[in-house]
Amino acid sequence: MSVRIEKKLHVWTVIHSRPEVRNGMDPESAQALMDAFMEFENDAMARTAVLWGEGGNFCSGWDLKYAASLANEEKFKSEFESLSFPKDGTPTPRGGLGPTRLELTKPVIGAIEGAAVAGGMELAMWCDMRVMAKNAYLGVYCRRWGITLVDGGTVRLPRLVGQGKALEIAMTGRKVPADECYQIGLCERITPEGQARKIAEEIANEIARFPQEAVRADRASIIATHGMSVRQGLEFEWEHGLQAIENEGLKGAKRFSEGAGRHGDFKKI
């Protein structure tokens, strides 16, 4: 089984395991990963998820040995027509790398060891944030083979690092090591080698401790207001934030008034 889930209360760790191909993605594992995150989204107990590649690499992208089997024109059309965006209102199919088209309501943290390249880089950028080991790296390695970014890479990369840097990384296909990723906004935390999953799960548990309606409202606003005018963004933030304040914030204010969480204490909330 190429994908499995380890569940600890509110935190799920989704594990992609095809170490023999550096966790390269074929249709079976892409669908399994898609199914895992749909299960996470629909489970009321699940609050945060960590995505981790077993065996020392996050994901080397599309399994090129499988891709080579699509040289037959009929097989190529069949494969990619099944992934094309529908024109008739039917649900959007998964991406080539699985969940890269999903817009979840809950946060996902990418725990990155080793390579997260080509489509694997796109999968990493799909996550809300990335925790990278010092030995980890990203890169548009598919540049060498004439394969484009079709799992959100050209959309998400400039949003994270800006247009000029995105163009430079995408067009050169060069290796982007963890230290540089942190400097330019491609990752949010660097850990010692072998510690990315542990640190990502610690962060996931910290997020899961908080009142979740407010977490999700702020997350949704940060994502949805990208590209809006300031006025549009402020309206969205206001409309989507009030319900969480009514449902959770007033109770939280009462706990504070009774002595909880004073002086920035996050331990007793």
Secondary structure, 3 states (H helix, E strand, C coil): CCEEEEEECCEEEEEECCHHHCCCECHHHHHHHHHHHHHHHHCCCCCEEEEEECCCCCECCECHHHHHHHHCHHHHHHHHHCCCCCCCCCCCCCECCEHHHCCCCCCEEEEECCEEECHHHHHHHHCCEEEEECCCEEECHHHHHCCCCCCCHHHHHHHHHCHHHHHHHHHHCCCEEHHHHHHHCCCCEEECCCCHHHHHHHHHHHHHHCCHHHHHHHHHHHHHCCCCCHHHHHHHHHHHHHHHHHHHHHHHHHHHHCCCCHHHCCCCC
